Amino acid sequence: MSTKVPLKDLLQLKEQLDEIVFNYIDTSQKWEVAYSKLDSLLENVTAYYDSYMEANGDKPKENTTAVLFLNVSYKLIYFHTISFYHLKETNQEVVKERVLELLTLAANCIPDVNKENHIAYLQEIAASFEEISNIQGKQQEFEKLNLERNSSIVDCFDTFSKAKNLLLK
């Protein structure tokens, strides 16, 4: 992201995300409130990205701001998806497929997972994937694929664009 975009805005988004996750997912599991608040944050993050793309015409370059943006984004995609899943609480195959696709996209938005040591989040996403897919052993396979993939910044922004389009449907 460009230095024209205030880093403090991203830091505020990160703080808001952390607060929502703590208050409405980890502590109380108020899925409807979490989903609503995360949906609002998602709109802010996608607007931020869209305005960058409109102004610059190309994906952000690798720098601290881009990495922070992706760190906020993959967590936001993950928690938004989990909240959506718990709100639906159905066995509808279409819901499961969408959730599994979004979980995959969230994991693929983790920049340089080996360098940035995001293993704990990758494991959490993989565990959710296994639980929702109901396929024994899927967690280890999911983790291994993502560790081998070790997405670059450019790959992460491509994946974020796909996730953004799917989430805003």
C-alpha positions in Angstrom: 0.0 0.0 0.0 1.2 3.5 -0.5 2.5 5.8 2.1 -0.4 8.1 1.2 -2.7 5.7 3.1 -2.3 6.3 6.8 -0.9 3.3 8.7 -2.9 4.4 11.7 -6.1 3.5 9.8 -5.0 0.0 9.4 -3.9 -0.2 13.0 -7.4 1.0 14.1 -9.0 -1.7 11.9 -6.7 -4.3 13.5 -7.7 -3.1 17.0 -11.4 -3.1 16.0 -11.1 -6.7 14.6 -9.3 -7.9 17.8 -12.0 -6.3 20.0 -14.8 -7.9 18.0 -13.2 -11.3 18.1 -12.5 -11.1 21.8 -15.9 -9.7 22.8 -18.3 -11.6 20.4 -16.5 -14.7 19.4 -13.9 -15.8 22.0 -15.8 -14.7 25.1 -19.5 -14.8 24.4 -20.0 -16.5 20.9 -22.6 -13.9 19.9 -22.4 -14.8 16.3 -25.0 -12.4 15.0 -23.3 -9.4 16.6 -19.9 -10.6 15.5 -21.1 -11.1 12.0 -22.7 -7.7 11.8 -19.7 -5.9 13.2 -17.3 -7.9 11.0 -19.4 -7.2 8.0 -19.0 -3.5 8.6 -15.2 -3.9 9.0 -15.1 -5.9 5.8 -16.8 -3.1 3.9 -14.1 -0.7 5.3 -11.3 -3.0 4.3 -12.6 -3.6 0.8 -13.2 0.1 0.3 -9.7 0.8 1.4 -8.4 -1.8 -1.1 -10.6 -0.5 -3.9 -9.6 3.1 -3.4 -5.9 2.0 -3.5 -6.5 0.1 -6.7 -8.4 3.0 -8.3 -5.6 5.5 -7.4 -2.7 3.2 -8.3 -4.1 0.8 -10.9 -1.9 -2.1 -9.6 -1.6 -4.3 -6.5 0.3 -2.9 -3.6 4.0 -3.5 -3.4 5.6 -5.5 -0.6 6.1 -3.2 2.4 5.0 -3.0 6.0 1.6 -1.5 5.2 0.8 -4.2 2.6 1.8 -6.9 5.1 -0.3 -5.3 7.9 -3.3 -5.0 5.4 -3.0 -8.7 4.5 -2.7 -9.7 8.2 -5.9 -7.9 9.0 -7.6 -9.2 5.9 -7.0 -12.9 6.3 -8.1 -12.8 9.9 -11.2 -10.7 8.9 -12.1 -13.2 6.2 -11.6 -16.1 8.6 -13.7 -14.7 11.5 -16.4 -13.3 9.1 -16.7 -16.7 7.5 -16.9 -18.6 10.9 -19.5 -16.1 12.1 -21.5 -16.6 8.9 -21.3 -20.4 9.3 -22.5 -20.3 12.9 -25.4 -18.0 11.9 -26.5 -20.4 9.2 -26.2 -23.6 11.3 -27.4 -25.7 8.4 -26.3 -28.7 6.7 -27.0 -27.2 3.3 -24.2 -28.2 1.0 -24.1 -24.8 -0.7 -23.4 -23.1 2.7 -20.7 -25.6 3.5 -19.1 -25.2 0.0 -19.0 -21.4 0.3 -17.6 -21.6 3.8 -14.9 -24.1 2.8 -13.9 -21.9 -0.2 -13.7 -18.8 2.0 -11.6 -20.7 4.6 -9.2 -21.7 1.8 -9.0 -18.2 0.6 -8.4 -16.9 4.1 -5.4 -19.3 4.5 -4.2 -18.3 1.0 -4.2 -14.6 2.1 -1.5 -15.3 4.8 1.6 -13.7 3.4 4.8 -15.7 3.7 3.3 -18.0 6.3 6.7 -19.5 7.1 8.5 -16.2 7.5 5.7 -14.4 9.4 5.1 -17.3 11.7 1.3 -17.3 11.3 1.2 -21.0 12.1 -1.3 -20.7 14.9 -3.8 -19.0 12.7 -3.2 -21.4 9.9 -3.8 -24.3 12.3 -7.0 -22.6 13.5 -8.3 -22.2 10.0 -7.3 -25.8 9.1 -9.1 -27.1 12.2 -12.2 -25.2 11.2 -11.9 -26.6 7.7 -11.6 -30.1 8.9 -14.6 -29.7 11.3 -16.8 -28.2 8.7 -15.8 -30.5 5.8 -16.2 -33.5 8.3 -13.2 -35.2 6.7 -10.8 -36.8 9.2 -7.2 -35.8 8.6 -8.0 -32.8 6.5 -6.4 -30.4 9.0 -2.9 -31.7 8.4 -3.3 -31.8 4.6 -4.7 -28.3 4.6 -1.8 -27.0 6.7 0.8 -28.8 4.6 -0.6 -27.4 1.3 -0.6 -23.9 2.7 2.9 -24.1 4.2 4.2 -25.4 0.9 2.3 -22.7 -1.0 3.8 -20.0 1.3 1.9 -17.3 -0.6 3.8 -14.2 -1.7 2.4 -10.7 -1.2 1.3 -10.6 -4.9 -0.5 -14.0 -4.6 -2.2 -12.8 -1.4 -3.6 -9.8 -3.1 -4.9 -11.9 -5.9 -6.5 -14.2 -3.4 -7.9 -11.2 -1.4 -9.6 -10.0 -4.6 -11.3 -13.4 -5.1 -12.4 -13.5 -1.5 -13.7 -9.9 -1.6 -15.8 -10.7 -4.6 -17.2 -13.9 -3.0 -17.9 -12.1 0.4 -19.7 -9.2 -1.1 -22.2 -11.3 -3.1 
